[in-house]
């Protein structure tokens, strides 16, 4: 699976980490949206698109749960029209201040 390039998404992730914010990066790993990404912050704000608004909502809720704990990643399969979509989530946390 190849990630779809999105400089705006990469920039948003870099800015969030520089500002000390934790962000979940969700990547569709199967189905027609494979390679699409969505960033999710703990307050529910999101940026990007996995291809279907309802999928974005469901993934954002799952990502918020991961962000509220100590998880570094997660994976979940979502049933969508046209089949299932496997989504991997990586939690990006800012480097501790020295």
MODELLER restraints for C-alpha pairs under 7 A, 6 or more apart:
rsr = mdl.restraints
at = mdl.atoms
rsr.add(forms.Gaussian(group=physical.xy_distance, feature=features.Distance(at['CA:1:A'], at['CA:29:A']), mean=6.46, stdev=0.5))
rsr.add(forms.Gaussian(group=physical.xy_distance, feature=features.Distance(at['CA:1:A'], at['CA:34:A']), mean=6.65, stdev=0.5))
rsr.add(forms.Gaussian(group=physical.xy_distance, feature=features.Distance(at['CA:1:A'], at['CA:35:A']), mean=6.18, stdev=0.5))
rsr.add(forms.Gaussian(group=physical.xy_distance, feature=features.Distance(at['CA:2:A'], at['CA:35:A']), mean=5.43, stdev=0.5))
rsr.add(forms.Gaussian(group=physical.xy_distance, feature=features.Distance(at['CA:3:A'], at['CA:35:A']), mean=4.09, stdev=0.5))
rsr.add(forms.Gaussian(group=physical.xy_distance, feature=features.Distance(at['CA:3:A'], at['CA:36:A']), mean=6.39, stdev=0.5))
rsr.add(forms.Gaussian(group=physical.xy_distance, feature=features.Distance(at['CA:4:A'], at['CA:35:A']), mean=5.21, stdev=0.5))
rsr.add(forms.Gaussian(group=physical.xy_distance, feature=features.Distance(at['CA:4:A'], at['CA:36:A']), mean=5.74, stdev=0.5))
rsr.add(forms.Gaussian(group=physical.xy_distance, feature=features.Distance(at['CA:9:A'], at['CA:48:A']), mean=6.56, stdev=0.5))
rsr.add(forms.Gaussian(group=physical.xy_distance, feature=features.Distance(at['CA:17:A'], at['CA:93:A']), mean=6.88, stdev=0.5))
rsr.add(forms.Gaussian(group=physical.xy_distance, feature=features.Distance(at['CA:17:A'], at['CA:94:A']), mean=5.04, stdev=0.5))
rsr.add(forms.Gaussian(group=physical.xy_distance, feature=features.Distance(at['CA:20:A'], at['CA:94:A']), mean=5.26, stdev=0.5))
rsr.add(forms.Gaussian(group=physical.xy_distance, feature=features.Distance(at['CA:21:A'], at['CA:93:A']), mean=6.82, stdev=0.5))
rsr.add(forms.Gaussian(group=physical.xy_distance, feature=features.Distance(at['CA:21:A'], at['CA:94:A']), mean=6.26, stdev=0.5))
rsr.add(forms.Gaussian(group=physical.xy_distance, feature=features.Distance(at['CA:22:A'], at['CA:41:A']), mean=6.70, stdev=0.5))
rsr.add(forms.Gaussian(group=physical.xy_distance, feature=features.Distance(at['CA:22:A'], at['CA:92:A']), mean=5.65, stdev=0.5))
rsr.add(forms.Gaussian(group=physical.xy_distance, feature=features.Distance(at['CA:22:A'], at['CA:93:A']), mean=4.39, stdev=0.5))
rsr.add(forms.Gaussian(group=physical.xy_distance, feature=features.Distance(at['CA:22:A'], at['CA:94:A']), mean=6.11, stdev=0.5))
rsr.add(forms.Gaussian(group=physical.xy_distance, feature=features.Distance(at['CA:23:A'], at['CA:39:A']), mean=6.53, stdev=0.5))
rsr.add(forms.Gaussian(group=physical.xy_distance, feature=features.Distance(at['CA:23:A'], at['CA:40:A']), mean=5.72, stdev=0.5))
rsr.add(forms.Gaussian(group=physical.xy_distance, feature=features.Distance(at['CA:23:A'], at['CA:41:A']), mean=4.97, stdev=0.5))
rsr.add(forms.Gaussian(group=physical.xy_distance, feature=features.Distance(at['CA:23:A'], at['CA:91:A']), mean=5.94, stdev=0.5))
rsr.add(forms.Gaussian(group=physical.xy_distance, feature=features.Distance(at['CA:23:A'], at['CA:92:A']), mean=5.22, stdev=0.5))
rsr.add(forms.Gaussian(group=physical.xy_distance, feature=features.Distance(at['CA:23:A'], at['CA:93:A']), mean=6.54, stdev=0.5))
rsr.add(forms.Gaussian(group=physical.xy_distance, feature=features.Distance(at['CA:24:A'], at['CA:39:A']), mean=5.61, stdev=0.5))
rsr.add(forms.Gaussian(group=physical.xy_distance, feature=features.Distance(at['CA:24:A'], at['CA:40:A']), mean=5.04, stdev=0.5))
rsr.add(forms.Gaussian(group=physical.xy_distance, feature=features.Distance(at['CA:24:A'], at['CA:41:A']), mean=6.41, stdev=0.5))
rsr.add(forms.Gaussian(group=physical.xy_distance, feature=features.Distance(at['CA:24:A'], at['CA:63:A']), mean=6.09, stdev=0.5))
rsr.add(forms.Gaussian(group=physical.xy_distance, feature=features.Distance(at['CA:24:A'], at['CA:67:A']), mean=6.81, stdev=0.5))
rsr.add(forms.Gaussian(group=physical.xy_distance, feature=features.Distance(at['CA:24:A'], at['CA:89:A']), mean=6.37, stdev=0.5))
rsr.add(forms.Gaussian(group=physical.xy_distance, feature=features.Distance(at['CA:24:A'], at['CA:90:A']), mean=5.68, stdev=0.5))
rsr.add(forms.Gaussian(group=physical.xy_distance, feature=features.Distance(at['CA:24:A'], at['CA:91:A']), mean=4.41, stdev=0.5))
rsr.add(forms.Gaussian(group=physical.xy_distance, feature=features.Distance(at['CA:24:A'], at['CA:92:A']), mean=5.98, stdev=0.5))
rsr.add(forms.Gaussian(group=physical.xy_distance, feature=features.Distance(at['CA:25:A'], at['CA:37:A']), mean=6.82, stdev=0.5))
rsr.add(forms.Gaussian(group=physical.xy_distance, feature=features.Distance(at['CA:25:A'], at['CA:38:A']), mean=5.86, stdev=0.5))
rsr.add(forms.Gaussian(group=physical.xy_distance, feature=features.Distance(at['CA:25:A'], at['CA:39:A']), mean=4.65, stdev=0.5))
rsr.add(forms.Gaussian(group=physical.xy_distance, feature=features.Distance(at['CA:25:A'], at['CA:40:A']), mean=6.52, stdev=0.5))
rsr.add(forms.Gaussian(group=physical.xy_distance, feature=features.Distance(at['CA:25:A'], at['CA:89:A']), mean=5.50, stdev=0.5))
rsr.add(forms.Gaussian(group=physical.xy_distance, feature=features.Distance(at['CA:25:A'], at['CA:90:A']), mean=5.24, stdev=0.5))
rsr.add(forms.Gaussian(group=physical.xy_distance, feature=features.Distance(at['CA:25:A'], at['CA:91:A']), mean=6.29, stdev=0.5))
rsr.add(forms.Gaussian(group=physical.xy_distance, feature=features.Distance(at['CA:26:A'], at['CA:37:A']), mean=5.47, stdev=0.5))
rsr.add(forms.Gaussian(group=physical.xy_distance, feature=features.Distance(at['CA:26:A'], at['CA:38:A']), mean=5.08, stdev=0.5))
rsr.add(forms.Gaussian(group=physical.xy_distance, feature=features.Distance(at['CA:26:A'], at['CA:39:A']), mean=6.23, stdev=0.5))
rsr.add(forms.Gaussian(group=physical.xy_distance, feature=features.Distance(at['CA:26:A'], at['CA:87:A']), mean=6.44, stdev=0.5))
rsr.add(forms.Gaussian(group=physical.xy_distance, feature=features.Distance(at['CA:26:A'], at['CA:88:A']), mean=5.69, stdev=0.5))
rsr.add(forms.Gaussian(group=physical.xy_distance, feature=features.Distance(at['CA:26:A'], at['CA:89:A']), mean=4.33, stdev=0.5))
rsr.add(forms.Gaussian(group=physical.xy_distance, feature=features.Distance(at['CA:26:A'], at['CA:90:A']), mean=6.53, stdev=0.5))
rsr.add(forms.Gaussian(group=physical.xy_distance, feature=features.Distance(at['CA:27:A'], at['CA:35:A']), mean=6.14, stdev=0.5))
rsr.add(forms.Gaussian(group=physical.xy_distance, feature=features.Distance(at['CA:27:A'], at['CA:36:A']), mean=5.78, stdev=0.5))
rsr.add(forms.Gaussian(group=physical.xy_distance, feature=features.Distance(at['CA:27:A'], at['CA:37:A']), mean=4.55, stdev=0.5))
rsr.add(forms.Gaussian(group=physical.xy_distance, feature=features.Distance(at['CA:27:A'], at['CA:38:A']), mean=6.64, stdev=0.5))
rsr.add(forms.Gaussian(group=physical.xy_distance, feature=features.Distance(at['CA:27:A'], at['CA:87:A']), mean=5.53, stdev=0.5))
rsr.add(forms.Gaussian(group=physical.xy_distance, feature=features.Distance(at['CA:27:A'], at['CA:88:A']), mean=5.34, stdev=0.5))
rsr.add(forms.Gaussian(group=physical.xy_distance, feature=features.Distance(at['CA:27:A'], at['CA:89:A']), mean=6.34, stdev=0.5))
rsr.add(forms.Gaussian(group=physical.xy_distance, feature=features.Distance(at['CA:28:A'], at['CA:34:A']), mean=4.70, stdev=0.5))
rsr.add(forms.Gaussian(group=physical.xy_distance, feature=features.Distance(at['CA:28:A'], at['CA:35:A']), mean=5.49, stdev=0.5))
rsr.add(forms.Gaussian(group=physical.xy_distance, feature=features.Distance(at['CA:28:A'], at['CA:36:A']), mean=5.56, stdev=0.5))
rsr.add(forms.Gaussian(group=physical.xy_distance, feature=features.Distance(at['CA:28:A'], at['CA:37:A']), mean=6.51, stdev=0.5))
rsr.add(forms.Gaussian(group=physical.xy_distance, feature=features.Distance(at['CA:28:A'], at['CA:50:A']), mean=6.55, stdev=0.5))
rsr.add(forms.Gaussian(group=physical.xy_distance, feature=features.Distance(at['CA:28:A'], at['CA:85:A']), mean=6.71, stdev=0.5))
rsr.add(forms.Gaussian(group=physical.xy_distance, feature=features.Distance(at['CA:28:A'], at['CA:86:A']), mean=6.03, stdev=0.5))
rsr.add(forms.Gaussian(group=physical.xy_distance, feature=features.Distance(at['CA:28:A'], at['CA:87:A']), mean=4.52, stdev=0.5))
rsr.add(forms.Gaussian(group=physical.xy_distance, feature=features.Distance(at['CA:28:A'], at['CA:88:A']), mean=6.57, stdev=0.5))
rsr.add(forms.Gaussian(group=physical.xy_distance, feature=features.Distance(at['CA:29:A'], at['CA:35:A']), mean=6.14, stdev=0.5))
rsr.add(forms.Gaussian(group=physical.xy_distance, feature=features.Distance(at['CA:29:A'], at['CA:86:A']), mean=5.34, stdev=0.5))
rsr.add(forms.Gaussian(group=physical.xy_distance, feature=features.Distance(at['CA:29:A'], at['CA:87:A']), mean=5.51, stdev=0.5))
rsr.add(forms.Gaussian(group=physical.xy_distance, feature=features.Distance(at['CA:29:A'], at['CA:88:A']), mean=6.70, stdev=0.5))
rsr.add(forms.Gaussian(group=physical.xy_distance, feature=features.Distance(at['CA:30:A'], at['CA:85:A']), mean=5.33, stdev=0.5))
rsr.add(forms.Gaussian(group=physical.xy_distance, feature=features.Distance(at['CA:30:A'], at['CA:86:A']), mean=5.34, stdev=0.5))
rsr.add(forms.Gaussian(group=physical.xy_distance, feature=features.Distance(at['CA:31:A'], at['CA:84:A']), mean=6.81, stdev=0.5))
rsr.add(forms.Gaussian(group=physical.xy_distance, feature=features.Distance(at['CA:31:A'], at['CA:85:A']), mean=5.41, stdev=0.5))
rsr.add(forms.Gaussian(group=physical.xy_distance, feature=features.Distance(at['CA:33:A'], at['CA:50:A']), mean=5.94, stdev=0.5))
rsr.add(forms.Gaussian(group=physical.xy_distance, feature=features.Distance(at['CA:33:A'], at['CA:51:A']), mean=5.71, stdev=0.5))
rsr.add(forms.Gaussian(group=physical.xy_distance, feature=features.Distance(at['CA:36:A'], at['CA:49:A']), mean=6.63, stdev=0.5))
rsr.add(forms.Gaussian(group=physical.xy_distance, feature=features.Distance(at['CA:36:A'], at['CA:50:A']), mean=5.17, stdev=0.5))
rsr.add(forms.Gaussian(group=physical.xy_distance, feature=features.Distance(at['CA:37:A'], at['CA:48:A']), mean=6.02, stdev=0.5))
rsr.add(forms.Gaussian(group=physical.xy_distance, feature=features.Distance(at['CA:37:A'], at['CA:49:A']), mean=6.09, stdev=0.5))
rsr.add(forms.Gaussian(group=physical.xy_distance, feature=features.Distance(at['CA:37:A'], at['CA:50:A']), mean=5.79, stdev=0.5))
rsr.add(forms.Gaussian(group=physical.xy_distance, feature=features.Distance(at['CA:38:A'], at['CA:46:A']), mean=6.80, stdev=0.5))
rsr.add(forms.Gaussian(group=physical.xy_distance, feature=features.Distance(at['CA:38:A'], at['CA:47:A']), mean=5.75, stdev=0.5))
rsr.add(forms.Gaussian(group=physical.xy_distance, feature=features.Distance(at['CA:38:A'], at['CA:48:A']), mean=4.38, stdev=0.5))
rsr.add(forms.Gaussian(group=physical.xy_distance, feature=features.Distance(at['CA:38:A'], at['CA:49:A']), mean=5.34, stdev=0.5))
rsr.add(forms.Gaussian(group=physical.xy_distance, feature=features.Distance(at['CA:38:A'], at['CA:50:A']), mean=6.21, stdev=0.5))
rsr.add(forms.Gaussian(group=physical.xy_distance, feature=features.Distance(at['CA:39:A'], at['CA:46:A']), mean=5.35, stdev=0.5))
rsr.add(forms.Gaussian(group=physical.xy_distance, feature=features.Distance(at['CA:39:A'], at['CA:47:A']), mean=5.11, stdev=0.5))
rsr.add(forms.Gaussian(group=physical.xy_distance, feature=features.Distance(at['CA:39:A'], at['CA:48:A']), mean=6.19, stdev=0.5))
rsr.add(forms.Gaussian(group=physical.xy_distance, feature=features.Distance(at['CA:40:A'], at['CA:46:A']), mean=4.41, stdev=0.5))
rsr.add(forms.Gaussian(group=physical.xy_distance, feature=features.Distance(at['CA:40:A'], at['CA:47:A']), mean=6.70, stdev=0.5))
rsr.add(forms.Gaussian(group=physical.xy_distance, feature=features.Distance(at['CA:40:A'], at['CA:60:A']), mean=5.95, stdev=0.5))
rsr.add(forms.Gaussian(group=physical.xy_distance, feature=features.Distance(at['CA:40:A'], at['CA:63:A']), mean=6.64, stdev=0.5))
rsr.add(forms.Gaussian(group=physical.xy_distance, feature=features.Distance(at['CA:41:A'], at['CA:64:A']), mean=6.98, stdev=0.5))
rsr.add(forms.Gaussian(group=physical.xy_distance, feature=features.Distance(at['CA:42:A'], at['CA:64:A']), mean=5.22, stdev=0.5))
rsr.add(forms.Gaussian(group=physical.xy_distance, feature=features.Distance(at['CA:42:A'], at['CA:67:A']), mean=5.99, stdev=0.5))
rsr.add(forms.Gaussian(group=physical.xy_distance, feature=features.Distance(at['CA:42:A'], at['CA:68:A']), mean=6.94, stdev=0.5))
rsr.add(forms.Gaussian(group=physical.xy_distance, feature=features.Distance(at['CA:44:A'], at['CA:60:A']), mean=6.67, stdev=0.5))
rsr.add(forms.Gaussian(group=physical.xy_distance, feature=features.Distance(at['CA:44:A'], at['CA:64:A']), mean=6.66, stdev=0.5))
rsr.add(forms.Gaussian(group=physical.xy_distance, feature=features.Distance(at['CA:49:A'], at['CA:56:A']), mean=6.58, stdev=0.5))
rsr.add(forms.Gaussian(group=physical.xy_distance, feature=features.Distance(at['CA:50:A'], at['CA:56:A']), mean=5.98, stdev=0.5))
rsr.add(forms.Gaussian(group=physical.xy_distance, feature=features.Distance(at['CA:67:A'], at['CA:91:A']), mean=6.88, stdev=0.5))
rsr.add(forms.Gaussian(group=physical.xy_distance, feature=features.Distance(at['CA:72:A'], at['CA:90:A']), mean=6.07, stdev=0.5))
rsr.add(forms.Gaussian(group=physical.xy_distance, feature=features.Distance(at['CA:72:A'], at['CA:91:A']), mean=4.91, stdev=0.5))
rsr.add(forms.Gaussian(group=physical.xy_distance, feature=features.Distance(at['CA:73:A'], at['CA:89:A']), mean=5.30, stdev=0.5))
rsr.add(forms.Gaussian(group=physical.xy_distance, feature=features.Distance(at['CA:73:A'], at['CA:90:A']), mean=4.37, stdev=0.5))
rsr.add(forms.Gaussian(group=physical.xy_distance, feature=features.Distance(at['CA:73:A'], at['CA:91:A']), mean=5.54, stdev=0.5))
rsr.add(forms.Gaussian(group=physical.xy_distance, feature=features.Distance(at['CA:74:A'], at['CA:88:A']), mean=5.95, stdev=0.5))
rsr.add(forms.Gaussian(group=physical.xy_distance, feature=features.Distance(at['CA:74:A'], at['CA:89:A']), mean=5.00, stdev=0.5))
rsr.add(forms.Gaussian(group=physical.xy_distance, feature=features.Distance(at['CA:74:A'], at['CA:90:A']), mean=6.63, stdev=0.5))
rsr.add(forms.Gaussian(group=physical.xy_distance, feature=features.Distance(at['CA:75:A'], at['CA:87:A']), mean=5.70, stdev=0.5))
rsr.add(forms.Gaussian(group=physical.xy_distance, feature=features.Distance(at['CA:75:A'], at['CA:88:A']), mean=4.43, stdev=0.5))
rsr.add(forms.Gaussian(group=physical.xy_distance, feature=features.Distance(at['CA:75:A'], at['CA:89:A']), mean=5.95, stdev=0.5))
rsr.add(forms.Gaussian(group=physical.xy_distance, feature=features.Distance(at['CA:76:A'], at['CA:86:A']), mean=5.91, stdev=0.5))
rsr.add(forms.Gaussian(group=physical.xy_distance, feature=features.Distance(at['CA:76:A'], at['CA:87:A']), mean=5.53, stdev=0.5))
rsr.add(forms.Gaussian(group=physical.xy_distance, feature=features.Distance(at['CA:76:A'], at['CA:88:A']), mean=6.70, stdev=0.5))
rsr.add(forms.Gaussian(group=physical.xy_distance, feature=features.Distance(at['CA:77:A'], at['CA:84:A']), mean=6.45, stdev=0.5))
rsr.add(forms.Gaussian(group=physical.xy_distance, feature=features.Distance(at['CA:77:A'], at['CA:85:A']), mean=5.58, stdev=0.5))
rsr.add(forms.Gaussian(group=physical.xy_distance, feature=features.Distance(at['CA:77:A'], at['CA:86:A']), mean=4.33, stdev=0.5))
rsr.add(forms.Gaussian(group=physical.xy_distance, feature=features.Distance(at['CA:77:A'], at['CA:87:A']), mean=6.14, stdev=0.5))
rsr.add(forms.Gaussian(group=physical.xy_distance, feature=features.Distance(at['CA:78:A'], at['CA:84:A']), mean=5.55, stdev=0.5))
rsr.add(forms.Gaussian(group=physical.xy_distance, feature=features.Distance(at['CA:78:A'], at['CA:85:A']), mean=5.25, stdev=0.5))
rsr.add(forms.Gaussian(group=physical.xy_distance, feature=features.Distance(at['CA:78:A'], at['CA:86:A']), mean=6.37, stdev=0.5))
rsr.add(forms.Gaussian(group=physical.xy_distance, feature=features.Distance(at['CA:79:A'], at['CA:85:A']), mean=6.45, stdev=0.5))
